[in-house]
Amino acid sequence: MLRIGLTGGIAAGKSVVATRLSERGAVLVDADRLSREVVAPGTDGLDAVVDAFGRGVLGGDGSLDRAALGSLVFSDEDARRTLNDIVHPRVRAEAARRIAAAPLDAVIVQDIPLLVETGQADAFPLVVVVQAPAGARVRRMVEQRGMSDADARARMAAQATDAERAAVADVLLHNDGTVEDLRAAVDRLWDERIVPFDANLAAGRPSDAAIARATLASGAGPDLDGAALARAAARIRHAGADSLQRVTPAVRSDDSAAGPDLIAVAARPGDLDALATAVTAAGHPPVPPAGSVPGARRLHGSADPGQPVVVLLLDREGDRERTEP
């Protein structure tokens, strides 16, 4: 099962991307829709919101008046934090329930508007970010949602910046053309990256590019940038927090037998097997035996064809000298 985190600023075009991914076969888990469901009439979530903000946030029919609530929280950081503390745990619990009910071979796309703000990026093997020019986003909110220019800009200011979202992005979709252009970009992403990524995970093997890098084969492709290695290292820390002792991204060695630039991960004593399982779950299955590194216990590679990261697993801190630059 491949899990993809999808995010983007308000009115950036994320819903177009989510819809197209769903049309191509992904199982969509929409956090915004869930955020409405967990505060629907009769839920304990709505009771908690009323307790925190008063009955003035209710409409005449007893449902949540989202506009009234929004006017309270989008200009007040403490109020926004209180609301998030009510809604986010309930949304995550419901999202987990729906993911557990999905087919084991499903591609899961979690549409999370506040993925960056809530620190969830490291939980996904692939993060897709949709961006659009600020002026276009404001215009959409004014014309399509009836907001004032000031309200639209306040909503944008309450979210992460474009730079903060780009920092966690494995894929950055620029919505600066037509809807058809954006849908075509999603189709390319699905066909060229998501489908092979998912197939590699299902087969329990790294991508051909990662195997080539790990085995020092010709045509292994260009070196990865530091941001890609840092994202992979963060995912490994997240997945293997209970079993890893140290993560060292972007290790370089002059010894050709030691492999290409890679991430070195040291297990806690006795936890090498558990760490290998966690690294695999983070999207880095074991490299076939032909790619083994002399002196190393385990070598893994990313199943993502777009980021051929190689991960070296070590079973003790004493192996450190083998991987120092």
N, C-alpha and C positions, 0 to 999 in steps of 0.2 A: 504494500500500500504506500503510494507516494502522497505525502501531505505538502500542500503548497500554501504559503501565506500570501494573501493578496491585499494590498493596501494602496492608498492614495489620498490626497487631500480632498476636501469637500468640493464637489462639482468638477473633479479632474477627469471624469469619464470611467471611473472604476466599475460602475454598474454595467456599462457596455462590455467591458472585459469579462466580468463575472458571467454575464448572460451568454457570451460567446463560448466561454470555457464549458459552461453547462451544456450548451448545444453540441459541443464536440464530444461530450461524454463524461465530463467530470461530475462528481457529486458535490454540490455547492452547499456550504454551511455559511449562511449569511448572518454575521454578528449583529448587524443593524436590525434585521428582522427579528432575531432572537431577543434583542434588547427591548423590542416592543412587546413581545410575547411574555417576557418575565415580569412585566409591570402591567399586564392586562387586568381588567376588573376581576376580583376574586382571588388574586395571587398575593402571596406574602410579600412579593417585591413591591407591589403598589402600596400595601400597608406601610412598608418601611419608608417609601418615598413620602407619603402623607405625614408620617410621624416626624420626618426630618424637615419638611418644607411647609407643612400646613395644608389645609383643605382648599386653599386658594389655587392649588395646582390641578384641581379636578374640574372637569367640565360638568355641564348640567346633567349628563347621563351617568356620571360617576366614573367615567374613564379619565385617563391622564390627559390633561391639556398640555401637550408638548411645547406649544408656543409659550405658554405662561411659565412653564418650568425652565425653558431655554432662556427666557429673559432674566431669570434669577441666577443661572449658573454660568453662562458664557462670559459674564463680566466679573465673576467672583471666583477666584481660584479655589478658595476653601470650600465654597458651595459645590463647585464642580468635583472636587475631590470626594466630598461626602456622597454625591450622587454616584460617582464611579465605584466607590466602595460598596454601594448597594447593588448596582447593576452588574458590574463585571464578574464577580464570582458566580452569580446565577447564570449569566450568559456562558461562561466557560463550562459550567457543569452540564448545561443543556447541550452545548456543542460536543462535549465528550460523549454524551449519551448517543447522539446522532451518528458520530463517527464510529462508535462501537457497533452500531446497528447496520453500518454500510457493508457491502461485500468486501471480502478480503483483498480482492484485486482492484478495488476502486482507486481512482485518482481523486483525492479529496482536496478541494479548494476552499480554504477558510477566508472569507471576505471579512476583514477586520479593519474598519476605518482607523482605529487608534492602535494599530499593531505596534508602532514605534513608541508611542506614548506609554503603553502598558508593558513594554519590555518583552514582547513575545517573539521577536524575530528569530532568536537562537533556537526556538523549538521546531523550526521548519527546515527541511533539507533544501528547499527552494523558496525564495521570496521574490515576488513580482510587485513592482511599484509602478503606478500610473501617475504621470505628471502632465500638467498643462500650464500654459502661461497664466499668470495671476489675473491679468485683465480679462481673459476669456472666462475664467472661473467666476469672477465677480459678475460678469455680464449674464452668465447662465443662471446664477442665483437670483439676480434681479428679474430677469425675463421669465424664467421657468418656475421659480419658487416664490415670487412675489416679495422678496426681501428688499429692504433699502440698501443702498450702496454701503452705508456705515455698518449695518448689521452683517452684510456679507463679508466685509473685511474683518469684522470682529470675530466671526466664525473661523475665518482662516487663521487669524492671529492666535486663536485658542488651541490650534493644532500644531503638530510638529512642522518644522520648516522643510522646504524641498530638499535642502542639503542633508538634513537629518534622515529623511526617508531614503534618499539616494545612498547614504552610507550603509544601509542594511540590504540594498537591492542586489540580487543576483541578475535580475532582468529589469531594465528600466524601459517602460513603454511611454513614448512621447506622444501625447494626444494633441498635436498641433496641426492636424489636418482634418479630414472628414471622418465621419463615423465609419464609412466603408474602409478608409485607410487603417483605422484602429482595429477593426475586425480582421482585416487581412494580416495585420501584424500579429494578432492573437493566433490566427491559423498557422502562421509560420512558426511561432513559438511552440504550439501544440505538436506540429508534425516533426519539427527539427530537434526539439529538445525534450519536451515533456514525454512524448511517446517512447523515445529510446531510453530516457532516464527511468521511466516506470518499468520498461522491459528488463533493463539491467538489474534493477532492484528485485524484480520477480525471479530472475535467474540467479541472484546472489553473486553477481560478478561486477567488477568495476567497468567503466567505459573503456573502449579500445584506446582512447587517448591517455587515460590514466595508466593502463597497463603498459603502453609504450613508454611513458615517462618513467615508470617504476623499473622497467627492464632496460632502460637506456637504449631503446630501439630507435632507429632512424625515423624521422617524421613524427616525433613526439609532440611537435608544436611549440609555440613560443612559451617563454617562462610566464608564470602567473604573476599578476600584480600583488602587492602586499595586502591590498584590501580583500582580495579573494581568499588568500591564506588566513587572514585574520578572521573573516567570517566563518571559515571552516573550523578554525581553532575554537571559536566561541561556541559553535554547535557541539563540538566534542566535549568541551567543558560542561555544557548544559546536559548532554546525554550521559556522561560518565562521571558526574560529580561525586558519586559514592565510591568510585573505584580508581580514580586517577590521582596521581601525586603531583604531576607537573606536565604542562603543555608548553612546548617551545615552537612557535610558528616560524616559517621561513628559515629553516636550518640549511646551511650551505656547507658542502664538504669538497675539498680538492681531490679526495680519493674517489675515483670513478666507481669503485666497487660499492661505495656507500649510497649511490643513487643520486637523483636530481634534488633540487630544492624541495623540501618536504616539511611536514609537521611531525615533530617527535613528541611522543606521549609516553610518560612513565607511569606504570601502574603502582598502586599501593601493594605492599607485600602480600602475595597470595591472590591478588585480584586481576591477574593478567587476562584470564578467560572472561571474566565479567566485563573488563574494559573492552576486550575485543567485541563482545556482543553489543556494548553501548556504541562503539565506533561504527559498527555495521548499521545499527539503528539510526545513526546520524547521517546515513547515506554513503558510507564508505565500506563496501564489502571487501573480503580478503582478496589479495592479488593471487592468481594461480602460482603454484610452486616455482615455475620458471623465473618468476620475478623476485625470489627471495634474496635478501641482502645478507652477505656473510656476517655473522656475529649478531644478527638481529633475530628476535623471536617471531615477530609478525609484521607483515607489510600489507597495508590496505590502500585502496584507491577509490576515488569518488565515482559513483555510478552516473553522475551528471556529465554528459558529453561536453557541456559548455565550460566546465571547470575541472580539469584533470588533476585534482589535488592528490598527493601521495602522503600517506600517514605511516610512520614508523612507530610500532609499539615496542616498548622496552619493559622488562620485568623488574628492573631495580634501578635505583639512582646510580649504582656503580657503572651502568652503561653510558653514563652521560658523556664520557670522553669520546665515545664513538661518533657523536653527532654534533660536537661543537664546531662552529665555523673555523 
